[in-house]
Amino acid sequence: MARGDEAVADGRAEQGSLGAAFDPRRQIQRDPFNELVVFVVSAAGACLLVPVLLLIVGALITGELSLPLFVALSVVLELGLIFLHARPAMRLREMAAWALLWGFATAVLGAAFWELVYASVLT
């Protein structure tokens, strides 16, 4: 029986490279495709997912958050998504670089979102 047949017989389907890029249990493959996927997903989280999530929470539960609190929560949530869910197996040097890059980017994008959308929607 071939390797692919064994995987199907066990009930496990082989993942494509896109599926593997989103699976945090798999080892990080050092190829340009996976690095680009992680970069794009991190950027989408920083500029869309986290601020919109905080907007929904603010609208339904907490009311308007101050700018510093909104930015701090944005950074904490984004770094949590990256390190706890998306890529928990990074090396220490990579973690530091991603934390600096996405911490700063998320802070800037969070402040822009708060100024352009959040404050006008919730006031």
N, C-alpha and C positions, 0 to 999 in steps of 0.2 A: 504494500500500500504506500502510495506517495505521501510526502509530508503534508501537502495541501488537503489530501483526502482524510488524513488523520485529524487535522484541525476541524474539518467539517463534521467528521464522525463524532468528535468529542463535543460538538455543539458550539464550538468557537469559530467565529469567522475571522479570517485574516483581515487586519486593519490596513487601510491604505496609508500613505504618508501623511495625509491631512488628519486622519483619525488618530494616528500615532502622535502627531504634534499636540493634540489636545488631551492626551491621556497622561496625567501626572504620574502614573505608576511606571511608565516606561522610561528608560534611560534617555537622557537628552542626546539626540544624534547631532553631531557637529557638521551639518550640511547647510548650505545657504537657504534651502527651502524652509527648514524648521526654524532657523534663526529669524527669517523674515516673518513667519507665522507668529512667533512669540512677540516680535516687535509690533506687528499690526494689531494683535489682540491686546497688547498692553496699551497701545495708543488709543484704541477704541474704548477701553475701560477708563482711561484717564480723561478722555474728552466727552464721553457720552454716558457710559454705564453708571459710574459713581455719582456724577452730578445729578443725573435724572433720578436715580434712586434716592438721593438726599432731598430732591425737590418733592418727590412723592411722600416721603416720610414727613417732611415739613408741612405739606399741605394737609395730610391726614392726621398727624399725631402731635408734632411738637410746635407748630407755628414757625415763624421766621427765626432762623439762626443768624447770629452775627457773622460778619465776614471772616474774622479770624477762626471762629469755631467751624464754619463751613469748610474753609481751606484745610484746617487740621484734620477734620473728619475725612475729607476727600483723600488726603495723603495717606492716612492710616488705612482706610479701606482699600485703596489701590495697591499699596505695598502688601497688605494682607492677601489680596487676590493673587498677586504675583508669587509671593514666597510660600504661602500656605496651600494654595490650590494649583496654580498653573505650573510652577516650576520649583518644587520643594528641594530638589536635588542639586542646586547650584553650588559651585565652589565659593569659598569665602570672598575671593577677589571679585568674582562675578556678582555676588550679592551686593557688595559695596558699590560697584559700578552701576548696577540696576537701581539700587536705592537712591543714589545721587541723581541719576538721570530721570527716573520716573517720579521721584519725590519732588524735584524742581518742576518738571513738566506738569505734574498733577496740580501743584500749588498754583502755577500760572494759569492753567486752564480752569481750575476751580474758581479762582478769583474772577476771571473773565466771565464764567458762567453765572456766578453770583451777581455780578454787576449788570450783565446784559439780560438775564432771564429771571433768576431766582428772586431778587429784590422786587422787581416789577410785578411778578406773578403773585407773590405772597403779601404785598402791601395793599 
